Amino acid sequence: MEIKCENCEFRKSAEKNPRSFKAMLWRWHTKICPGWKAYQKQLKQQ
């Protein structure tokens, strides 16, 4: 399974401006996204 979170434009935009509405949506999204959870698990294994 390819995890696209590392190159996600939505994530990059939210990280550039952490106080924006987009960043708020990103934080909410990470709580429910199975891809993000898999990405975090992959990072821990490295």
LUMMIBA-195679 format. One record per residue (C-alpha): x, y, z; residue in three letters. Coordinates in nm, 3 decimals. Example, Ala and Ser with C-alpha at 12.3 -4.5 7.8 and 13.67 -1.06 7.14 Angstrom:
BEGIN
<atom east="1.230" north="-0.450" up="0.780" rest="ALA"/>
<atom east="1.367" north="-0.106" up="0.714" rest="SER"/>
end
This chain:
BEGIN
<atom east="0.000" north="0.000" up="0.000" rest="MET"/>
<atom east="0.146" north="0.331" up="-0.107" rest="GLU"/>
<atom east="0.105" north="0.604" up="0.151" rest="ILE"/>
<atom east="0.079" north="0.950" up="-0.004" rest="LYS"/>
<atom east="0.089" north="1.156" up="0.316" rest="CYS"/>
<atom east="0.459" north="1.233" up="0.282" rest="GLU"/>
<atom east="0.399" north="1.431" up="-0.038" rest="ASN"/>
<atom east="0.047" north="1.556" up="0.037" rest="CYS"/>
<atom east="-0.004" north="1.917" up="-0.074" rest="GLU"/>
<atom east="-0.284" north="1.961" up="0.179" rest="PHE"/>
<atom east="-0.050" north="1.865" up="0.465" rest="ARG"/>
<atom east="0.232" north="2.087" up="0.336" rest="LYS"/>
<atom east="-0.001" north="2.385" up="0.309" rest="SER"/>
<atom east="-0.134" north="2.330" up="0.661" rest="ALA"/>
<atom east="0.219" north="2.306" up="0.801" rest="GLU"/>
<atom east="0.322" north="2.633" up="0.635" rest="LYS"/>
<atom east="0.045" north="2.822" up="0.814" rest="ASN"/>
<atom east="-0.054" north="2.629" up="1.130" rest="PRO"/>
<atom east="-0.310" north="2.887" up="1.241" rest="ARG"/>
<atom east="-0.516" north="2.872" up="0.921" rest="SER"/>
<atom east="-0.854" north="2.712" up="0.866" rest="PHE"/>
<atom east="-0.686" north="2.457" up="0.639" rest="LYS"/>
<atom east="-0.457" north="2.356" up="0.925" rest="ALA"/>
<atom east="-0.758" north="2.310" up="1.151" rest="MET"/>
<atom east="-0.915" north="2.081" up="0.890" rest="LEU"/>
<atom east="-0.588" north="1.893" up="0.856" rest="TRP"/>
<atom east="-0.568" north="1.825" up="1.230" rest="ARG"/>
<atom east="-0.927" north="1.697" up="1.226" rest="TRP"/>
<atom east="-0.853" north="1.485" up="0.918" rest="HIS"/>
<atom east="-0.555" north="1.313" up="1.082" rest="THR"/>
<atom east="-0.780" north="1.178" up="1.358" rest="LYS"/>
<atom east="-0.996" north="0.982" up="1.113" rest="ILE"/>
<atom east="-0.767" north="0.910" up="0.817" rest="CYS"/>
<atom east="-0.647" north="0.547" up="0.796" rest="PRO"/>
<atom east="-0.372" north="0.653" up="0.554" rest="GLY"/>
<atom east="-0.228" north="0.900" up="0.806" rest="TRP"/>
<atom east="-0.232" north="0.637" up="1.081" rest="LYS"/>
<atom east="-0.049" north="0.394" up="0.852" rest="ALA"/>
<atom east="0.202" north="0.666" up="0.764" rest="TYR"/>
<atom east="0.271" north="0.736" up="1.133" rest="GLN"/>
<atom east="0.316" north="0.364" up="1.198" rest="LYS"/>
<atom east="0.558" north="0.342" up="0.905" rest="GLN"/>
<atom east="0.762" north="0.634" up="1.043" rest="LEU"/>
<atom east="0.790" north="0.469" up="1.385" rest="LYS"/>
<atom east="0.926" north="0.153" up="1.226" rest="GLN"/>
<atom east="1.203" north="0.337" up="1.042" rest="GLN"/>
end
